[in-house]
Amino acid sequence: MGKAGTILSIRPAFAIPGAEIVVECEAFEIDPGGECGLYAGETKCHTIAASHERVMVRLPVEIEGGTVSLSLRSDSDVSEAKSIVVGRMIAEEMHMVANPAVDPSDDSIILTRSGSRGQQLPVTLFRLETDGFLDEFPEPILNPTGVGFGRDGELFVTNRAQGEVYSVDRSGSSAIFASGLGIASGLAFDKTGVMYIGDRTGTIYRVHDFADVETFAVVEPSVAAHHLAFSPNGSLYLTAPGFASKDGIYLITPDGDVATFFRGLGRPQGMAFDTVGDMYVAACYRGSHGIVKVKADGSSAELLVSGDNIVGLCFTRQGEMIVAASDLIYSIPCGIYGAILSH
């Protein structure tokens, strides 16, 4: 065995550029004064910590997306390469504060440039077409936050500054659908097409139809936003990021009662589910930032995607994970298919 040793495993299996990863290895010879370390292709990664059995690095920010070969190098020796899947950047100069959304009619992706609260920007909504063209919506919505599609394929967008939710048609024209929703952030639809809105001050609203709003549940306030998502079996889940390092994910019953589903995440935000009911949530877990996979029964969790500043995600029908890292949007071919609630 050479001085570069052998790579045994790479954790996690997916990442975005600039993310921290951990390489388990054996017999790696460390030379602090040389060029030893982990390389992504021909680019050296930034070493955070290293030993003979483990190397923690930060991937290069400029790394190209796709399957990337990683190898350990020590003096003139190079280990056998192993690979990691790195997200490909598909949009930039956004400002996402919640999940993106996939249009069920054409697989385009709805993105936002939200801005700070009360900041009116000239363009706030975008449609990323499957061919990569980024189309601007003609009518800006102030501070767009939650985005989602209803049972008829109509787009809905929350405005957290004015406590409203808008309906947006295919031409991009928008109209107020409901108001009086506090600091409206999270947005989700149940199996019957009923809308739920999370007000970060602590109220979950149920919107049956145009302007038909009722209080559904009351939870703790959040420092950022309330994020909502329904699992394939129709259960409603909530994240309410705070300042604690072990925030919870909450399950809200059909009667509006709130129970803790999973605890131990730092600043949990946007969520999505796969077809078997496993949850994927933007959060920090055991000191690592990214997308955390939580088993459907809440029994265990693991970091699936490493990356900083991730606020939300969604899945395409091609098995790609769309990851929103604030102003940057990535596509990761992970082979995971998102749950689709039948309305």
C-alpha positions, 0 to 999 in steps of 0.5 A: 500500500502506498503513502496515499493509503486507501479510501474506504468511504465518502460521507455523505454520498451527495454534496453541493460545491463548497460543502464539507465531506468526510473521507474514511481511509486507512494508512494515509500518510500526512505531510503538512508541508507538502501537497498531500490531501484530497483532490477532486479531479486535479483540484485540491480540496481545502483540508479541515482536519486529517489523520491516518484514518479520516480526512475532513475537507471542503469541496472547491466552490468552483467544482463542476457538478456531476459525478466527481472522482476523489483521490488521496495524494501523498508525495508522488503517490495517488490512491484509487479514486472513489466518487461523489455526486455533486449538484450542478448549478442551474440558477443563480442570483435568486433569494429562496427562503423556502422550497422551490416547486415543480410545475406538474404540467411541464416540469418547470421549476418555480423560484423566487427572489424574495428580498428582505421584508417589505423590499419591493423588487422589480422581479420576484418570481421565475420559471426555470424551463426544462431547457434551462431558460429562466423566464421572469413573471411579469407581475412581482409579488412582494416577498414571495415565500411559500410556493406550491400548486393546487389540485387544478395545477394553479400556482399559489404564492405567499406574501409574508410582508402583507399576510396574503396568498396569491393565485398566479395563472399561466400568463403570470397574472396574479390575484389575492386569494386570501389575506389576514394570514400573519407573516405567511410563509409555509404553504402546502395542500392536503389530499383533497386540495385544501390549502394550509398556510404557516404564519411564523408568529404561531398560527397554522391557517386552513384555507378551504376556498377563496377568502375562506380562512380558519385557524387550524392549529397554534404552535410556537413562533419561529425566528424565520418561517414555518415550513409545511409539507404533507407526507404520502399518507396525508399527515401534515408536518411542520418545521419552525426554525429557532436558535436551538441546536436541537429543534424539532419536526412536528406532526399536526393531527387532522384535529389540529393537535401538535406532537413532536415527530423528530428532534435533534436538528439545527434550524430545520427548514424546507421539507419534502417526502419520497414515495415511501414516506421518508422525509428530506429536510434542510437542516443541520444534523450533528454539526453538519449542514445540508439535507437530512433524511429522516425515516418515515417512522422518525426512528433515525436520521442521516445527512444525505446531502452536504451543503451550506445555506440550504433552505429548501428542496423539491423532487422532479419526476426524473428523480432529481433533487432541486436544492435551494441554497439561498441565491443558488439553485442546484440539481442533484441526480439522486434517483429519489422520486417525490411523493405526489398527493392525489387530489 
